[in-house]
């Protein structure tokens, strides 16, 4: 059933990946199960999607553990993800069948979601970039650097998880704002990519025994902004380096997802916040919904003119998703991770 | 030597209180020593002050332990404090001898300080209020509620250390802004004062075994602003109650001062900050220096028209200072604590 576009309609069967059991500690294949089930019926305000790409992102690991901005996942439920999809059927007034949309759905070939969980895509750029550069990761980096941190020229911006889907763009956006970008990742091979391909000024390796000293040496003028994608103990090393009026942008806590309980926060955090008049702020990309179209145009233009390099790792086939997430949590990925379930639709290839 | 006003000049002797040894854990009298020593010579850019009031504030305990915005105190050094003082001698171009100023000095009868450490006082209100309502505590409450938290009508504002020098004013300023003020203190007797004299809508007792439940019941609409004067574990109880876009104002960490090491921060802080787009911000009252005069006029007017009630606890004689600080750290004080060393100068009494 390659293209159905309203010709076939449910019930029919498809493949999906669910949480088999709740992980405790390090993520392994036994926490996932691939199954073939009937696509559920679509109610009158829902959309049936045929997924072309599904994302692999730390948030999937997070909801396997506990609630985030959405409730905790239960065993047997589909792993949630962003998707790029073709509309198969929609309510009257909804998108045309055949149109390409972004959505919040899951690791499955077809998804039935409320109309409010999909959004139109600007027909620009590579389709896969709508999961990364032009999707939630790119927008998170954009609003985090520009609106939350308000990075200014001449500042020093430290990014943790700097090789990840959000991080590899955040550091570049800081550089584009005229700041010095310092990347923290889990491995020296990743740091080399950050310095050589993405324009990071310096890097530090989070797993190195001399991490704190390395970071200090990389930031001779202190730190003005810490863009935190990992949460946890990296903050302990950054806090003493922060300058007066420094800003900590809380973007993700990937380092905590493979732990049963999150580690305690840094002791003496409040003392440092007070003594240096620091700001620490969490945000969700949805907070800036009305500004997404402007941001997407900016991001696309920056990539087109060569200022912004997109790193992506696209894998083929739904069943590659669990291993991709496991490797990501173990620190093995660089850039945006996406799983391709179907070829780009021909309409998209003629776009631009 | 009651009034010297440039008639006598150093060297002469005076009394001061120094740190005898660095405390480890709970503060006791043995950590202090009262001594009579020569007033040091004044260099050409320094001011000689005769102190009328010295303040007793948690910051004194903090610097006995470690660095704050000023370096750690060493044994033998004078306990630092805010003072209200009469100028005895000043460099040319400085304040007139006999004028009354505020300053950063210490627990001593006379102080020699740089010109940059004193400031003129508006001749309004009770002289002692320039240590509290119109001094750093009042200004801290004012800028914390208005500028940092930006409290709006209809919001719920939780204040910890709510009976203290800053806290008893912060809750009232929140109420004046149209918010519902909820106070947390260490004792039910203090909470009664908060509700009956200061217009707090509800209170919770930090030492009660049902503290978290009590706080939740006091905040049926959640919490929009947490004004944190104590630091530490109270935040654990407030975090789950915070609403989307809630703000945490880090003002003080009194609960940590009597500990050798600060307790670890709340685990899962970053997760909460992200999921609810929270802001956590530290500040120093000096950050708003240019706005002090406006704030002082506002605060004075609010007190004059009866909206703002000032609680103060004024004790007589320098040697009462250590016990006052010890009792404060044990949770025993209500309102502004000040030590009177000399009567108000007659010029002040004719002011207003």
Interface residues (C-beta under 8 A of the other chain):
Chain A: X67 X68 X69 X228 X231 X232 X250 X251 X252 X253 X256 X261 X262 X263 X264 X265 X266 X267 X268 X269 X270 X271 X272 X273 X274 X275 X276 X277 X278 X279 X280 X281 X282 X283 X284 X287
Chain B: X67 X68 X69 X228 X231 X232 X250 X251 X252 X253 X256 X261 X262 X263 X264 X265 X266 X267 X268 X269 X270 X271 X272 X273 X274 X275 X276 X277 X278 X279 X280 X281 X282 X283 X284 X287
